[in-house]
Amino acid sequence: MWLLPHLRATLLYPDSAPFPSLHLGNCFFYSSSPGVSKMVYTKFVEIGRIVLINYGVDAGKIAAIVNVVDQNRALIDGPSIKRQVVNFKRITLTNIVAKVGINSSTPAVIAAFEKAEVAKKWAETAAAKKAAKKATRANLSDFDRFKVMVAKKNVRAAVAKSFKAEKKALAN
């Protein structure tokens, strides 16, 4: 843990720090330029935070945090899942937050999802696009996979041919 001695030095002797930083509780502030600090973490566990379930029966579905049970678990609910307690290791926090009250009922959570347009915002994220692409590829038939292979082969051949022509033109 090389950071700990430097952090102590930063707090005790701010002018001798290897880089300007400040440690407050569990939040680190770091800046490459003096006088400007930037929060390292932006996604926090909070009521209404939309999460992606990444393990279990509901993997790939989104839900909202309704309550925090303890340090390791949260109560989540959403339109496509049952209300349940999950471990933080089984969910991924997203940048989307809906206005949900503590221990809101399922109909209230669904209404908050619709009001905040969570489905639309989720569809625009990179994670949703990647999941959709993965699902599309998983549903391809053998012949479809063959057509994709032939198309990739043709693209590679066209790129190689144009590269060879450019190289030849530069050599002359």
MODELLER restraints for C-alpha pairs under 7 A, 6 or more apart:
rsr = mdl.restraints
at = mdl.atoms
rsr.add(forms.Gaussian(group=physical.xy_distance, feature=features.Distance(at['CA:6:A'], at['CA:17:A']), mean=6.63, stdev=0.5))
rsr.add(forms.Gaussian(group=physical.xy_distance, feature=features.Distance(at['CA:9:A'], at['CA:16:A']), mean=6.93, stdev=0.5))
rsr.add(forms.Gaussian(group=physical.xy_distance, feature=features.Distance(at['CA:9:A'], at['CA:17:A']), mean=6.14, stdev=0.5))
rsr.add(forms.Gaussian(group=physical.xy_distance, feature=features.Distance(at['CA:10:A'], at['CA:16:A']), mean=6.74, stdev=0.5))
rsr.add(forms.Gaussian(group=physical.xy_distance, feature=features.Distance(at['CA:10:A'], at['CA:17:A']), mean=4.74, stdev=0.5))
rsr.add(forms.Gaussian(group=physical.xy_distance, feature=features.Distance(at['CA:19:A'], at['CA:32:A']), mean=6.87, stdev=0.5))
rsr.add(forms.Gaussian(group=physical.xy_distance, feature=features.Distance(at['CA:20:A'], at['CA:30:A']), mean=6.41, stdev=0.5))
rsr.add(forms.Gaussian(group=physical.xy_distance, feature=features.Distance(at['CA:20:A'], at['CA:31:A']), mean=5.90, stdev=0.5))
rsr.add(forms.Gaussian(group=physical.xy_distance, feature=features.Distance(at['CA:20:A'], at['CA:32:A']), mean=6.80, stdev=0.5))
rsr.add(forms.Gaussian(group=physical.xy_distance, feature=features.Distance(at['CA:20:A'], at['CA:34:A']), mean=6.32, stdev=0.5))
rsr.add(forms.Gaussian(group=physical.xy_distance, feature=features.Distance(at['CA:21:A'], at['CA:29:A']), mean=5.61, stdev=0.5))
rsr.add(forms.Gaussian(group=physical.xy_distance, feature=features.Distance(at['CA:21:A'], at['CA:30:A']), mean=4.57, stdev=0.5))
rsr.add(forms.Gaussian(group=physical.xy_distance, feature=features.Distance(at['CA:21:A'], at['CA:31:A']), mean=6.34, stdev=0.5))
rsr.add(forms.Gaussian(group=physical.xy_distance, feature=features.Distance(at['CA:22:A'], at['CA:28:A']), mean=6.18, stdev=0.5))
rsr.add(forms.Gaussian(group=physical.xy_distance, feature=features.Distance(at['CA:22:A'], at['CA:29:A']), mean=5.25, stdev=0.5))
rsr.add(forms.Gaussian(group=physical.xy_distance, feature=features.Distance(at['CA:22:A'], at['CA:30:A']), mean=6.71, stdev=0.5))
rsr.add(forms.Gaussian(group=physical.xy_distance, feature=features.Distance(at['CA:23:A'], at['CA:29:A']), mean=6.35, stdev=0.5))
rsr.add(forms.Gaussian(group=physical.xy_distance, feature=features.Distance(at['CA:28:A'], at['CA:39:A']), mean=6.57, stdev=0.5))
rsr.add(forms.Gaussian(group=physical.xy_distance, feature=features.Distance(at['CA:28:A'], at['CA:40:A']), mean=6.12, stdev=0.5))
rsr.add(forms.Gaussian(group=physical.xy_distance, feature=features.Distance(at['CA:29:A'], at['CA:37:A']), mean=5.77, stdev=0.5))
rsr.add(forms.Gaussian(group=physical.xy_distance, feature=features.Distance(at['CA:29:A'], at['CA:38:A']), mean=5.44, stdev=0.5))
rsr.add(forms.Gaussian(group=physical.xy_distance, feature=features.Distance(at['CA:29:A'], at['CA:39:A']), mean=4.88, stdev=0.5))
rsr.add(forms.Gaussian(group=physical.xy_distance, feature=features.Distance(at['CA:29:A'], at['CA:40:A']), mean=6.00, stdev=0.5))
rsr.add(forms.Gaussian(group=physical.xy_distance, feature=features.Distance(at['CA:30:A'], at['CA:37:A']), mean=5.50, stdev=0.5))
rsr.add(forms.Gaussian(group=physical.xy_distance, feature=features.Distance(at['CA:30:A'], at['CA:38:A']), mean=5.61, stdev=0.5))
rsr.add(forms.Gaussian(group=physical.xy_distance, feature=features.Distance(at['CA:30:A'], at['CA:39:A']), mean=6.80, stdev=0.5))
rsr.add(forms.Gaussian(group=physical.xy_distance, feature=features.Distance(at['CA:30:A'], at['CA:40:A']), mean=6.87, stdev=0.5))
rsr.add(forms.Gaussian(group=physical.xy_distance, feature=features.Distance(at['CA:31:A'], at['CA:37:A']), mean=4.84, stdev=0.5))
rsr.add(forms.Gaussian(group=physical.xy_distance, feature=features.Distance(at['CA:31:A'], at['CA:38:A']), mean=5.98, stdev=0.5))
rsr.add(forms.Gaussian(group=physical.xy_distance, feature=features.Distance(at['CA:43:A'], at['CA:93:A']), mean=6.58, stdev=0.5))
rsr.add(forms.Gaussian(group=physical.xy_distance, feature=features.Distance(at['CA:43:A'], at['CA:94:A']), mean=6.98, stdev=0.5))
rsr.add(forms.Gaussian(group=physical.xy_distance, feature=features.Distance(at['CA:43:A'], at['CA:95:A']), mean=6.33, stdev=0.5))
rsr.add(forms.Gaussian(group=physical.xy_distance, feature=features.Distance(at['CA:46:A'], at['CA:65:A']), mean=6.89, stdev=0.5))
rsr.add(forms.Gaussian(group=physical.xy_distance, feature=features.Distance(at['CA:47:A'], at['CA:65:A']), mean=5.23, stdev=0.5))
rsr.add(forms.Gaussian(group=physical.xy_distance, feature=features.Distance(at['CA:47:A'], at['CA:66:A']), mean=5.39, stdev=0.5))
rsr.add(forms.Gaussian(group=physical.xy_distance, feature=features.Distance(at['CA:47:A'], at['CA:67:A']), mean=5.98, stdev=0.5))
rsr.add(forms.Gaussian(group=physical.xy_distance, feature=features.Distance(at['CA:47:A'], at['CA:100:A']), mean=6.50, stdev=0.5))
rsr.add(forms.Gaussian(group=physical.xy_distance, feature=features.Distance(at['CA:47:A'], at['CA:101:A']), mean=6.92, stdev=0.5))
rsr.add(forms.Gaussian(group=physical.xy_distance, feature=features.Distance(at['CA:47:A'], at['CA:102:A']), mean=6.48, stdev=0.5))
rsr.add(forms.Gaussian(group=physical.xy_distance, feature=features.Distance(at['CA:48:A'], at['CA:64:A']), mean=5.34, stdev=0.5))
rsr.add(forms.Gaussian(group=physical.xy_distance, feature=features.Distance(at['CA:48:A'], at['CA:65:A']), mean=5.20, stdev=0.5))
rsr.add(forms.Gaussian(group=physical.xy_distance, feature=features.Distance(at['CA:48:A'], at['CA:66:A']), mean=6.19, stdev=0.5))
rsr.add(forms.Gaussian(group=physical.xy_distance, feature=features.Distance(at['CA:48:A'], at['CA:97:A']), mean=5.44, stdev=0.5))
rsr.add(forms.Gaussian(group=physical.xy_distance, feature=features.Distance(at['CA:48:A'], at['CA:98:A']), mean=4.87, stdev=0.5))
rsr.add(forms.Gaussian(group=physical.xy_distance, feature=features.Distance(at['CA:48:A'], at['CA:99:A']), mean=5.64, stdev=0.5))
rsr.add(forms.Gaussian(group=physical.xy_distance, feature=features.Distance(at['CA:48:A'], at['CA:100:A']), mean=4.82, stdev=0.5))
rsr.add(forms.Gaussian(group=physical.xy_distance, feature=features.Distance(at['CA:49:A'], at['CA:64:A']), mean=5.52, stdev=0.5))
rsr.add(forms.Gaussian(group=physical.xy_distance, feature=features.Distance(at['CA:49:A'], at['CA:65:A']), mean=5.53, stdev=0.5))
rsr.add(forms.Gaussian(group=physical.xy_distance, feature=features.Distance(at['CA:49:A'], at['CA:96:A']), mean=6.28, stdev=0.5))
rsr.add(forms.Gaussian(group=physical.xy_distance, feature=features.Distance(at['CA:49:A'], at['CA:97:A']), mean=4.43, stdev=0.5))
rsr.add(forms.Gaussian(group=physical.xy_distance, feature=features.Distance(at['CA:49:A'], at['CA:98:A']), mean=6.35, stdev=0.5))
rsr.add(forms.Gaussian(group=physical.xy_distance, feature=features.Distance(at['CA:50:A'], at['CA:62:A']), mean=6.71, stdev=0.5))
rsr.add(forms.Gaussian(group=physical.xy_distance, feature=features.Distance(at['CA:50:A'], at['CA:63:A']), mean=5.58, stdev=0.5))
rsr.add(forms.Gaussian(group=physical.xy_distance, feature=features.Distance(at['CA:50:A'], at['CA:64:A']), mean=4.39, stdev=0.5))
rsr.add(forms.Gaussian(group=physical.xy_distance, feature=features.Distance(at['CA:50:A'], at['CA:65:A']), mean=6.49, stdev=0.5))
rsr.add(forms.Gaussian(group=physical.xy_distance, feature=features.Distance(at['CA:50:A'], at['CA:93:A']), mean=6.53, stdev=0.5))
rsr.add(forms.Gaussian(group=physical.xy_distance, feature=features.Distance(at['CA:50:A'], at['CA:94:A']), mean=5.81, stdev=0.5))
rsr.add(forms.Gaussian(group=physical.xy_distance, feature=features.Distance(at['CA:50:A'], at['CA:96:A']), mean=5.51, stdev=0.5))
rsr.add(forms.Gaussian(group=physical.xy_distance, feature=features.Distance(at['CA:50:A'], at['CA:97:A']), mean=5.61, stdev=0.5))
rsr.add(forms.Gaussian(group=physical.xy_distance, feature=features.Distance(at['CA:51:A'], at['CA:62:A']), mean=5.57, stdev=0.5))
rsr.add(forms.Gaussian(group=physical.xy_distance, feature=features.Distance(at['CA:51:A'], at['CA:63:A']), mean=5.43, stdev=0.5))
rsr.add(forms.Gaussian(group=physical.xy_distance, feature=features.Distance(at['CA:51:A'], at['CA:64:A']), mean=5.96, stdev=0.5))
rsr.add(forms.Gaussian(group=physical.xy_distance, feature=features.Distance(at['CA:51:A'], at['CA:91:A']), mean=6.12, stdev=0.5))
rsr.add(forms.Gaussian(group=physical.xy_distance, feature=features.Distance(at['CA:51:A'], at['CA:92:A']), mean=5.44, stdev=0.5))
rsr.add(forms.Gaussian(group=physical.xy_distance, feature=features.Distance(at['CA:51:A'], at['CA:93:A']), mean=4.63, stdev=0.5))
rsr.add(forms.Gaussian(group=physical.xy_distance, feature=features.Distance(at['CA:51:A'], at['CA:94:A']), mean=5.53, stdev=0.5))
rsr.add(forms.Gaussian(group=physical.xy_distance, feature=features.Distance(at['CA:52:A'], at['CA:60:A']), mean=6.32, stdev=0.5))
rsr.add(forms.Gaussian(group=physical.xy_distance, feature=features.Distance(at['CA:52:A'], at['CA:61:A']), mean=5.89, stdev=0.5))
rsr.add(forms.Gaussian(group=physical.xy_distance, feature=features.Distance(at['CA:52:A'], at['CA:62:A']), mean=4.57, stdev=0.5))
rsr.add(forms.Gaussian(group=physical.xy_distance, feature=features.Distance(at['CA:52:A'], at['CA:63:A']), mean=6.62, stdev=0.5))
rsr.add(forms.Gaussian(group=physical.xy_distance, feature=features.Distance(at['CA:52:A'], at['CA:91:A']), mean=5.49, stdev=0.5))
rsr.add(forms.Gaussian(group=physical.xy_distance, feature=features.Distance(at['CA:52:A'], at['CA:92:A']), mean=5.04, stdev=0.5))
rsr.add(forms.Gaussian(group=physical.xy_distance, feature=features.Distance(at['CA:52:A'], at['CA:93:A']), mean=6.49, stdev=0.5))
rsr.add(forms.Gaussian(group=physical.xy_distance, feature=features.Distance(at['CA:53:A'], at['CA:59:A']), mean=4.95, stdev=0.5))
rsr.add(forms.Gaussian(group=physical.xy_distance, feature=features.Distance(at['CA:53:A'], at['CA:60:A']), mean=5.60, stdev=0.5))
rsr.add(forms.Gaussian(group=physical.xy_distance, feature=features.Distance(at['CA:53:A'], at['CA:61:A']), mean=5.67, stdev=0.5))
rsr.add(forms.Gaussian(group=physical.xy_distance, feature=features.Distance(at['CA:53:A'], at['CA:62:A']), mean=6.16, stdev=0.5))
rsr.add(forms.Gaussian(group=physical.xy_distance, feature=features.Distance(at['CA:53:A'], at['CA:90:A']), mean=6.08, stdev=0.5))
rsr.add(forms.Gaussian(group=physical.xy_distance, feature=features.Distance(at['CA:53:A'], at['CA:91:A']), mean=4.46, stdev=0.5))
rsr.add(forms.Gaussian(group=physical.xy_distance, feature=features.Distance(at['CA:53:A'], at['CA:92:A']), mean=6.41, stdev=0.5))
rsr.add(forms.Gaussian(group=physical.xy_distance, feature=features.Distance(at['CA:54:A'], at['CA:60:A']), mean=5.84, stdev=0.5))
rsr.add(forms.Gaussian(group=physical.xy_distance, feature=features.Distance(at['CA:54:A'], at['CA:90:A']), mean=5.54, stdev=0.5))
rsr.add(forms.Gaussian(group=physical.xy_distance, feature=features.Distance(at['CA:54:A'], at['CA:91:A']), mean=5.44, stdev=0.5))
rsr.add(forms.Gaussian(group=physical.xy_distance, feature=features.Distance(at['CA:54:A'], at['CA:92:A']), mean=6.79, stdev=0.5))
rsr.add(forms.Gaussian(group=physical.xy_distance, feature=features.Distance(at['CA:55:A'], at['CA:90:A']), mean=5.35, stdev=0.5))
rsr.add(forms.Gaussian(group=physical.xy_distance, feature=features.Distance(at['CA:58:A'], at['CA:81:A']), mean=6.95, stdev=0.5))
rsr.add(forms.Gaussian(group=physical.xy_distance, feature=features.Distance(at['CA:61:A'], at['CA:80:A']), mean=6.97, stdev=0.5))
rsr.add(forms.Gaussian(group=physical.xy_distance, feature=features.Distance(at['CA:62:A'], at['CA:78:A']), mean=6.98, stdev=0.5))
rsr.add(forms.Gaussian(group=physical.xy_distance, feature=features.Distance(at['CA:63:A'], at['CA:76:A']), mean=6.10, stdev=0.5))
rsr.add(forms.Gaussian(group=physical.xy_distance, feature=features.Distance(at['CA:63:A'], at['CA:77:A']), mean=5.38, stdev=0.5))
rsr.add(forms.Gaussian(group=physical.xy_distance, feature=features.Distance(at['CA:63:A'], at['CA:78:A']), mean=4.44, stdev=0.5))
rsr.add(forms.Gaussian(group=physical.xy_distance, feature=features.Distance(at['CA:64:A'], at['CA:76:A']), mean=5.44, stdev=0.5))
rsr.add(forms.Gaussian(group=physical.xy_distance, feature=features.Distance(at['CA:64:A'], at['CA:77:A']), mean=5.53, stdev=0.5))
rsr.add(forms.Gaussian(group=physical.xy_distance, feature=features.Distance(at['CA:64:A'], at['CA:78:A']), mean=5.96, stdev=0.5))
rsr.add(forms.Gaussian(group=physical.xy_distance, feature=features.Distance(at['CA:65:A'], at['CA:74:A']), mean=6.54, stdev=0.5))
rsr.add(forms.Gaussian(group=physical.xy_distance, feature=features.Distance(at['CA:65:A'], at['CA:75:A']), mean=5.95, stdev=0.5))
rsr.add(forms.Gaussian(group=physical.xy_distance, feature=features.Distance(at['CA:65:A'], at['CA:76:A']), mean=4.48, stdev=0.5))
rsr.add(forms.Gaussian(group=physical.xy_distance, feature=features.Distance(at['CA:65:A'], at['CA:77:A']), mean=6.67, stdev=0.5))
rsr.add(forms.Gaussian(group=physical.xy_distance, feature=features.Distance(at['CA:66:A'], at['CA:75:A']), mean=5.51, stdev=0.5))
rsr.add(forms.Gaussian(group=physical.xy_distance, feature=features.Distance(at['CA:66:A'], at['CA:76:A']), mean=5.29, stdev=0.5))
rsr.add(forms.Gaussian(group=physical.xy_distance, feature=features.Distance(at['CA:66:A'], at['CA:77:A']), mean=6.55, stdev=0.5))
rsr.add(forms.Gaussian(group=physical.xy_distance, feature=features.Distance(at['CA:66:A'], at['CA:100:A']), mean=6.94, stdev=0.5))
rsr.add(forms.Gaussian(group=physical.xy_distance, feature=features.Distance(at['CA:66:A'], at['CA:102:A']), mean=5.60, stdev=0.5))
rsr.add(forms.Gaussian(group=physical.xy_distance, feature=features.Distance(at['CA:66:A'], at['CA:103:A']), mean=5.31, stdev=0.5))
rsr.add(forms.Gaussian(group=physical.xy_distance, feature=features.Distance(at['CA:66:A'], at['CA:104:A']), mean=6.43, stdev=0.5))
rsr.add(forms.Gaussian(group=physical.xy_distance, feature=features.Distance(at['CA:67:A'], at['CA:74:A']), mean=5.85, stdev=0.5))
rsr.add(forms.Gaussian(group=physical.xy_distance, feature=features.Distance(at['CA:67:A'], at['CA:75:A']), mean=5.04, stdev=0.5))
rsr.add(forms.Gaussian(group=physical.xy_distance, feature=features.Distance(at['CA:67:A'], at['CA:102:A']), mean=5.69, stdev=0.5))
rsr.add(forms.Gaussian(group=physical.xy_distance, feature=features.Distance(at['CA:67:A'], at['CA:103:A']), mean=5.84, stdev=0.5))
rsr.add(forms.Gaussian(group=physical.xy_distance, feature=features.Distance(at['CA:68:A'], at['CA:74:A']), mean=4.31, stdev=0.5))
rsr.add(forms.Gaussian(group=physical.xy_distance, feature=features.Distance(at['CA:68:A'], at['CA:75:A']), mean=6.03, stdev=0.5))
rsr.add(forms.Gaussian(group=physical.xy_distance, feature=features.Distance(at['CA:69:A'], at['CA:75:A']), mean=6.50, stdev=0.5))
rsr.add(forms.Gaussian(group=physical.xy_distance, feature=features.Distance(at['CA:72:A'], at['CA:87:A']), mean=5.67, stdev=0.5))
rsr.add(forms.Gaussian(group=physical.xy_distance, feature=features.Distance(at['CA:72:A'], at['CA:88:A']), mean=5.70, stdev=0.5))
rsr.add(forms.Gaussian(group=physical.xy_distance, feature=features.Distance(at['CA:73:A'], at['CA:85:A']), mean=6.45, stdev=0.5))
rsr.add(forms.Gaussian(group=physical.xy_distance, feature=features.Distance(at['CA:73:A'], at['CA:86:A']), mean=5.44, stdev=0.5))
rsr.add(forms.Gaussian(group=physical.xy_distance, feature=features.Distance(at['CA:73:A'], at['CA:87:A']), mean=4.33, stdev=0.5))
rsr.add(forms.Gaussian(group=physical.xy_distance, feature=features.Distance(at['CA:73:A'], at['CA:88:A']), mean=5.56, stdev=0.5))
rsr.add(forms.Gaussian(group=physical.xy_distance, feature=features.Distance(at['CA:74:A'], at['CA:85:A']), mean=5.48, stdev=0.5))
rsr.add(forms.Gaussian(group=physical.xy_distance, feature=features.Distance(at['CA:74:A'], at['CA:86:A']), mean=5.61, stdev=0.5))
rsr.add(forms.Gaussian(group=physical.xy_distance, feature=features.Distance(at['CA:74:A'], at['CA:87:A']), mean=6.53, stdev=0.5))
rsr.add(forms.Gaussian(group=physical.xy_distance, feature=features.Distance(at['CA:74:A'], at['CA:88:A']), mean=6.95, stdev=0.5))
rsr.add(forms.Gaussian(group=physical.xy_distance, feature=features.Distance(at['CA:75:A'], at['CA:84:A']), mean=5.60, stdev=0.5))
rsr.add(forms.Gaussian(group=physical.xy_distance, feature=features.Distance(at['CA:75:A'], at['CA:85:A']), mean=4.32, stdev=0.5))
rsr.add(forms.Gaussian(group=physical.xy_distance, feature=features.Distance(at['CA:75:A'], at['CA:86:A']), mean=6.45, stdev=0.5))
rsr.add(forms.Gaussian(group=physical.xy_distance, feature=features.Distance(at['CA:76:A'], at['CA:83:A']), mean=5.73, stdev=0.5))
rsr.add(forms.Gaussian(group=physical.xy_distance, feature=features.Distance(at['CA:76:A'], at['CA:84:A']), mean=5.62, stdev=0.5))
rsr.add(forms.Gaussian(group=physical.xy_distance, feature=features.Distance(at['CA:76:A'], at['CA:85:A']), mean=6.19, stdev=0.5))
rsr.add(forms.Gaussian(group=physical.xy_distance, feature=features.Distance(at['CA:77:A'], at['CA:83:A']), mean=4.40, stdev=0.5))
rsr.add(forms.Gaussian(group=physical.xy_distance, feature=features.Distance(at['CA:77:A'], at['CA:84:A']), mean=6.66, stdev=0.5))
rsr.add(forms.Gaussian(group=physical.xy_distance, feature=features.Distance(at['CA:77:A'], at['CA:106:A']), mean=6.62, stdev=0.5))
rsr.add(forms.Gaussian(group=physical.xy_distance, feature=features.Distance(at['CA:78:A'], at['CA:106:A']), mean=6.97, stdev=0.5))
rsr.add(forms.Gaussian(group=physical.xy_distance, feature=features.Distance(at['CA:78:A'], at['CA:109:A']), mean=6.36, stdev=0.5))
rsr.add(forms.Gaussian(group=physical.xy_distance, feature=features.Distance(at['CA:78:A'], at['CA:110:A']), mean=6.27, stdev=0.5))
rsr.add(forms.Gaussian(group=physical.xy_distance, feature=features.Distance(at['CA:79:A'], at['CA:110:A']), mean=5.54, stdev=0.5))
rsr.add(forms.Gaussian(group=physical.xy_distance, feature=features.Distance(at['CA:98:A'], at['CA:112:A']), mean=6.18, stdev=0.5))
rsr.add(forms.Gaussian(group=physical.xy_distance, feature=features.Distance(at['CA:98:A'], at['CA:113:A']), mean=6.56, stdev=0.5))
rsr.add(forms.Gaussian(group=physical.xy_distance, feature=features.Distance(at['CA:98:A'], at['CA:116:A']), mean=5.76, stdev=0.5))
rsr.add(forms.Gaussian(group=physical.xy_distance, feature=features.Distance(at['CA:99:A'], at['CA:112:A']), mean=6.15, stdev=0.5))
rsr.add(forms.Gaussian(group=physical.xy_distance, feature=features.Distance(at['CA:100:A'], at['CA:109:A']), mean=6.31, stdev=0.5))
rsr.add(forms.Gaussian(group=physical.xy_distance, feature=features.Distance(at['CA:100:A'], at['CA:112:A']), mean=6.34, stdev=0.5))
rsr.add(forms.Gaussian(group=physical.xy_distance, feature=features.Distance(at['CA:122:A'], at['CA:128:A']), mean=6.33, stdev=0.5))
rsr.add(forms.Gaussian(group=physical.xy_distance, feature=features.Distance(at['CA:123:A'], at['CA:129:A']), mean=6.77, stdev=0.5))
